Amino acid sequence: MLSKLRRRWEELKIDLVFDLRGSNETQAISHFLEKRCSLGESFVFTPLAPFNLAKLFYCRNFAVDNPFFENFTIKARFEEVPN
Protein backbone atom coordinates (compact mmCIF):
# COMPACT_ATOMS: atom_id res chain seq x y z
CA MET A 1 0.00 0.00 0.00
CA LEU A 2 2.78 2.42 0.87
CA SER A 3 4.57 1.81 -2.44
CA LYS A 4 1.36 2.63 -4.35
CA LEU A 5 0.95 5.84 -2.39
CA ARG A 6 4.58 6.79 -2.97
CA ARG A 7 4.19 6.12 -6.70
CA ARG A 8 1.14 8.41 -6.88
CA TRP A 9 3.25 11.30 -5.63
CA GLU A 10 5.87 10.61 -8.28
CA GLU A 11 3.48 10.95 -11.25
CA LEU A 12 4.29 14.08 -13.18
CA LYS A 13 1.84 16.85 -13.96
CA ILE A 14 3.25 19.40 -16.38
CA ASP A 15 1.62 22.67 -17.43
CA LEU A 16 2.87 23.55 -20.91
CA VAL A 17 2.58 26.78 -22.87
CA PHE A 18 3.21 26.81 -26.62
CA ASP A 19 3.59 30.53 -27.19
CA LEU A 20 3.95 32.65 -30.35
CA ARG A 21 2.82 29.91 -32.76
CA GLY A 22 1.58 30.47 -36.30
CA SER A 23 -1.75 29.16 -37.58
CA ASN A 24 -0.31 26.03 -39.25
CA GLU A 25 1.62 24.94 -36.16
CA THR A 26 -1.34 25.76 -33.91
CA GLN A 27 -3.65 23.70 -36.09
CA ALA A 28 -1.26 20.72 -35.98
CA ILE A 29 -0.79 20.86 -32.19
CA SER A 30 -4.48 21.39 -31.44
CA HIS A 31 -5.49 18.60 -33.84
CA PHE A 32 -3.10 16.19 -32.09
CA LEU A 33 -4.34 17.17 -28.61
CA GLU A 34 -8.02 17.18 -29.63
CA LYS A 35 -7.82 13.63 -30.97
CA ARG A 36 -6.04 12.40 -27.84
CA CYS A 37 -8.40 14.24 -25.44
CA SER A 38 -11.60 13.08 -27.11
CA LEU A 39 -10.49 9.43 -27.25
CA GLY A 40 -8.68 9.44 -23.90
CA GLU A 41 -5.52 8.17 -25.60
CA SER A 42 -2.09 8.46 -24.07
CA PHE A 43 1.05 9.47 -25.97
CA VAL A 44 4.80 9.40 -25.44
CA PHE A 45 6.32 12.68 -24.29
CA THR A 46 9.84 13.49 -23.07
CA PRO A 47 9.90 16.40 -20.58
CA LEU A 48 12.93 18.60 -20.08
CA ALA A 49 15.60 17.79 -17.48
CA PRO A 50 15.61 16.62 -14.75
CA PHE A 51 12.61 14.49 -15.82
CA ASN A 52 13.94 13.80 -19.33
CA LEU A 53 12.72 10.23 -19.77
CA ALA A 54 10.17 9.26 -22.40
CA LYS A 55 6.95 8.43 -20.55
CA LEU A 56 3.27 7.97 -21.31
CA PHE A 57 1.14 11.05 -20.73
CA TYR A 58 -2.42 12.12 -21.39
CA CYS A 59 -3.97 15.54 -21.81
CA ARG A 60 -7.47 16.02 -20.41
CA ASN A 61 -7.89 19.56 -21.66
CA PHE A 62 -6.13 22.38 -23.45
CA ALA A 63 -6.95 25.92 -24.55
CA VAL A 64 -6.03 27.98 -27.61
CA ASP A 65 -5.85 31.76 -27.46
CA ASN A 66 -5.33 34.16 -30.37
CA PRO A 67 -4.51 37.62 -28.97
CA PHE A 68 -3.07 38.93 -32.28
CA PHE A 69 -3.11 37.92 -35.93
CA GLU A 70 -0.89 34.85 -36.53
CA ASN A 71 0.11 34.80 -32.86
CA PHE A 72 -1.43 31.84 -31.04
CA THR A 73 -0.88 30.48 -27.55
CA ILE A 74 -1.78 26.92 -26.54
CA LYS A 75 -1.95 25.94 -22.87
CA ALA A 76 -2.13 22.27 -21.94
CA ARG A 77 -1.67 20.08 -18.89
CA PHE A 78 0.08 16.76 -19.43
CA GLU A 79 -0.36 14.12 -16.73
CA GLU A 80 1.73 10.99 -16.52
CA VAL A 81 -0.16 7.73 -16.99
CA PRO A 82 0.14 5.69 -13.76
CA ASN A 83 1.84 2.31 -14.03
C-alpha atoms as an extended CHARMM CRD file, in Angstrom:
* protein
*
        83  EXT
         1         1  MET       CA              0.0000000000        0.0000000000        0.0000000000  PROA      1               0.0000000000
         2         2  LEU       CA              2.7840000000        2.4200000000        0.8730000000  PROA      2               0.0000000000
         3         3  SER       CA              4.5680000000        1.8070000000       -2.4390000000  PROA      3               0.0000000000
         4         4  LYS       CA              1.3550000000        2.6250000000       -4.3480000000  PROA      4               0.0000000000
         5         5  LEU       CA              0.9460000000        5.8420000000       -2.3890000000  PROA      5               0.0000000000
         6         6  ARG       CA              4.5760000000        6.7850000000       -2.9740000000  PROA      6               0.0000000000
         7         7  ARG       CA              4.1880000000        6.1180000000       -6.7050000000  PROA      7               0.0000000000
         8         8  ARG       CA              1.1360000000        8.4110000000       -6.8830000000  PROA      8               0.0000000000
         9         9  TRP       CA              3.2510000000       11.2980000000       -5.6270000000  PROA      9               0.0000000000
        10        10  GLU       CA              5.8670000000       10.6070000000       -8.2840000000  PROA      10              0.0000000000
        11        11  GLU       CA              3.4780000000       10.9550000000      -11.2490000000  PROA      11              0.0000000000
        12        12  LEU       CA              4.2920000000       14.0830000000      -13.1830000000  PROA      12              0.0000000000
        13        13  LYS       CA              1.8360000000       16.8480000000      -13.9630000000  PROA      13              0.0000000000
        14        14  ILE       CA              3.2550000000       19.3980000000      -16.3770000000  PROA      14              0.0000000000
        15        15  ASP       CA              1.6230000000       22.6710000000      -17.4300000000  PROA      15              0.0000000000
        16        16  LEU       CA              2.8700000000       23.5480000000      -20.9060000000  PROA      16              0.0000000000
        17        17  VAL       CA              2.5760000000       26.7790000000      -22.8710000000  PROA      17              0.0000000000
        18        18  PHE       CA              3.2120000000       26.8060000000      -26.6170000000  PROA      18              0.0000000000
        19        19  ASP       CA              3.5900000000       30.5280000000      -27.1860000000  PROA      19              0.0000000000
        20        20  LEU       CA              3.9490000000       32.6510000000      -30.3520000000  PROA      20              0.0000000000
        21        21  ARG       CA              2.8220000000       29.9130000000      -32.7590000000  PROA      21              0.0000000000
        22        22  GLY       CA              1.5820000000       30.4670000000      -36.3010000000  PROA      22              0.0000000000
        23        23  SER       CA             -1.7470000000       29.1630000000      -37.5760000000  PROA      23              0.0000000000
        24        24  ASN       CA             -0.3130000000       26.0280000000      -39.2480000000  PROA      24              0.0000000000
        25        25  GLU       CA              1.6230000000       24.9370000000      -36.1600000000  PROA      25              0.0000000000
        26        26  THR       CA             -1.3360000000       25.7590000000      -33.9060000000  PROA      26              0.0000000000
        27        27  GLN       CA             -3.6450000000       23.7020000000      -36.0880000000  PROA      27              0.0000000000
        28        28  ALA       CA             -1.2600000000       20.7170000000      -35.9800000000  PROA      28              0.0000000000
        29        29  ILE       CA             -0.7860000000       20.8580000000      -32.1920000000  PROA      29              0.0000000000
        30        30  SER       CA             -4.4790000000       21.3920000000      -31.4370000000  PROA      30              0.0000000000
        31        31  HSD       CA             -5.4950000000       18.5980000000      -33.8370000000  PROA      31              0.0000000000
        32        32  PHE       CA             -3.1030000000       16.1950000000      -32.0920000000  PROA      32              0.0000000000
        33        33  LEU       CA             -4.3440000000       17.1690000000      -28.6140000000  PROA      33              0.0000000000
        34        34  GLU       CA             -8.0170000000       17.1840000000      -29.6340000000  PROA      34              0.0000000000
        35        35  LYS       CA             -7.8200000000       13.6260000000      -30.9680000000  PROA      35              0.0000000000
        36        36  ARG       CA             -6.0400000000       12.4000000000      -27.8360000000  PROA      36              0.0000000000
        37        37  CYS       CA             -8.4000000000       14.2430000000      -25.4450000000  PROA      37              0.0000000000
        38        38  SER       CA            -11.6000000000       13.0820000000      -27.1060000000  PROA      38              0.0000000000
        39        39  LEU       CA            -10.4940000000        9.4300000000      -27.2450000000  PROA      39              0.0000000000
        40        40  GLY       CA             -8.6790000000        9.4420000000      -23.9050000000  PROA      40              0.0000000000
        41        41  GLU       CA             -5.5170000000        8.1700000000      -25.6010000000  PROA      41              0.0000000000
        42        42  SER       CA             -2.0880000000        8.4610000000      -24.0700000000  PROA      42              0.0000000000
        43        43  PHE       CA              1.0480000000        9.4660000000      -25.9710000000  PROA      43              0.0000000000
        44        44  VAL       CA              4.7950000000        9.3990000000      -25.4410000000  PROA      44              0.0000000000
        45        45  PHE       CA              6.3240000000       12.6800000000      -24.2860000000  PROA      45              0.0000000000
        46        46  THR       CA              9.8360000000       13.4910000000      -23.0700000000  PROA      46              0.0000000000
        47        47  PRO       CA              9.9020000000       16.3960000000      -20.5850000000  PROA      47              0.0000000000
        48        48  LEU       CA             12.9350000000       18.6010000000      -20.0770000000  PROA      48              0.0000000000
        49        49  ALA       CA             15.6030000000       17.7920000000      -17.4800000000  PROA      49              0.0000000000
        50        50  PRO       CA             15.6080000000       16.6230000000      -14.7480000000  PROA      50              0.0000000000
        51        51  PHE       CA             12.6110000000       14.4930000000      -15.8250000000  PROA      51              0.0000000000
        52        52  ASN       CA             13.9360000000       13.8050000000      -19.3340000000  PROA      52              0.0000000000
        53        53  LEU       CA             12.7220000000       10.2310000000      -19.7710000000  PROA      53              0.0000000000
        54        54  ALA       CA             10.1650000000        9.2560000000      -22.4010000000  PROA      54              0.0000000000
        55        55  LYS       CA              6.9470000000        8.4270000000      -20.5460000000  PROA      55              0.0000000000
        56        56  LEU       CA              3.2740000000        7.9700000000      -21.3140000000  PROA      56              0.0000000000
        57        57  PHE       CA              1.1350000000       11.0520000000      -20.7260000000  PROA      57              0.0000000000
        58        58  TYR       CA             -2.4200000000       12.1200000000      -21.3890000000  PROA      58              0.0000000000
        59        59  CYS       CA             -3.9690000000       15.5360000000      -21.8090000000  PROA      59              0.0000000000
        60        60  ARG       CA             -7.4720000000       16.0240000000      -20.4100000000  PROA      60              0.0000000000
        61        61  ASN       CA             -7.8860000000       19.5640000000      -21.6620000000  PROA      61              0.0000000000
        62        62  PHE       CA             -6.1340000000       22.3830000000      -23.4510000000  PROA      62              0.0000000000
        63        63  ALA       CA             -6.9490000000       25.9220000000      -24.5480000000  PROA      63              0.0000000000
        64        64  VAL       CA             -6.0310000000       27.9750000000      -27.6090000000  PROA      64              0.0000000000
        65        65  ASP       CA             -5.8550000000       31.7610000000      -27.4580000000  PROA      65              0.0000000000
        66        66  ASN       CA             -5.3280000000       34.1570000000      -30.3650000000  PROA      66              0.0000000000
        67        67  PRO       CA             -4.5060000000       37.6190000000      -28.9720000000  PROA      67              0.0000000000
        68        68  PHE       CA             -3.0710000000       38.9280000000      -32.2760000000  PROA      68              0.0000000000
        69        69  PHE       CA             -3.1140000000       37.9230000000      -35.9290000000  PROA      69              0.0000000000
        70        70  GLU       CA             -0.8940000000       34.8490000000      -36.5270000000  PROA      70              0.0000000000
        71        71  ASN       CA              0.1150000000       34.7960000000      -32.8610000000  PROA      71              0.0000000000
        72        72  PHE       CA             -1.4330000000       31.8420000000      -31.0360000000  PROA      72              0.0000000000
        73        73  THR       CA             -0.8810000000       30.4820000000      -27.5460000000  PROA      73              0.0000000000
        74        74  ILE       CA             -1.7760000000       26.9230000000      -26.5390000000  PROA      74              0.0000000000
        75        75  LYS       CA             -1.9490000000       25.9450000000      -22.8670000000  PROA      75              0.0000000000
        76        76  ALA       CA             -2.1310000000       22.2720000000      -21.9360000000  PROA      76              0.0000000000
        77        77  ARG       CA             -1.6720000000       20.0790000000      -18.8920000000  PROA      77              0.0000000000
        78        78  PHE       CA              0.0840000000       16.7600000000      -19.4260000000  PROA      78              0.0000000000
        79        79  GLU       CA             -0.3620000000       14.1180000000      -16.7320000000  PROA      79              0.0000000000
        80        80  GLU       CA              1.7330000000       10.9870000000      -16.5210000000  PROA      80              0.0000000000
        81        81  VAL       CA             -0.1570000000        7.7280000000      -16.9890000000  PROA      81              0.0000000000
        82        82  PRO       CA              0.1370000000        5.6950000000      -13.7590000000  PROA      82              0.0000000000
        83        83  ASN       CA              1.8390000000        2.3130000000      -14.0280000000  PROA      83              0.0000000000
